[in-house]
Amino acid sequence: MNAYWMEAKCEFLKTARMRSYSVSTILFPLMFYCFFGLAMGRQQMPGMAMPMAHYLLATYGAFGVMGAALYAFGVGIAVERGLGWLEVKRASPMPPAAYFLAKAAVSLAFGAIVIALLFTLGALFGGVRMPAAQWLLMGGTLVAGGLPFCALGLAIGSFAGPNSAPATVNMIYLPMAFCAGLWLPFEFLPKAIQQAAPFLPAYHFSQIALSILHAPVHGAVVGHVGALAAFTAVFAGIAWIGQTREREKMYG
């Protein structure tokens, strides 16, 4: 257990010192929430008695957790593959799973930081009021919802090169967030995008988060949880193929 703890601790310190990751991962969703959630905080959502600050707290929370997971895995692993760091890790006596579990723990920790800051903004400046149990349920759900995107990031990092990984993550992350209704309310999106959204994991993630706010959602929560579990299994399988290919290149 000490090896797992030390790997997670070192990974967190390394990631926190990388300002390109830590600052942008934390500030990007906060900036969006200030521009839209707080600026239009008192306006009611169309068709529901819910202020924008409440609604967008869930969607931008999902947006922030996704970014923390995708960049930590997708870009981080691709860069470390290019530097030969994964070969060093495999040659060391460290448990093989410690490397990936440390990255998952760190990405979820940064997601939790984003959620805590978003909740603070919403409560202090957005007028968001909820029972303590609802705050905790929302926070726990958002952080746990980062796991499928850790698997997606691992799949990207297992195939993308160190130079192409940031662009690859952006090409997947930003359009998926928009089409899933994380930037704008889902009802504002064009009909064609609304019909395609169920094929995106971010859509199911946002629907689960919105259900905690008692906002109208599309479909049953159990179905959205099952969809996320299926996406996680698919992404993990793709990542396993990529990691197997890397081991074959190293050992023959």
Secondary structure, DSSP 8 states (H G I E B T S, - for coil): -HHHHHHHHHHHHHHHH-HHHHHHHHHHHHHHIIIIIITTTTSB-TTSS-BHHHHHHHHHHHHHHHHHHHIIIIIHHHHHHHHTHHHHHHHSSS-HHHHHHHHHHHHHHHHHHHHHHHHHHHHHHS-----HHHHHHHHHHHHHTTHHHHHHHHHHHHHS-TTTHHHHHHHHHHHHHHHTTSSS-GGGS-HHHHHHGGGSHHHHHHHHHHHHTT---SS-HHHHHHHHHHHHHHHHHHHHHHHHHHHHHHH-
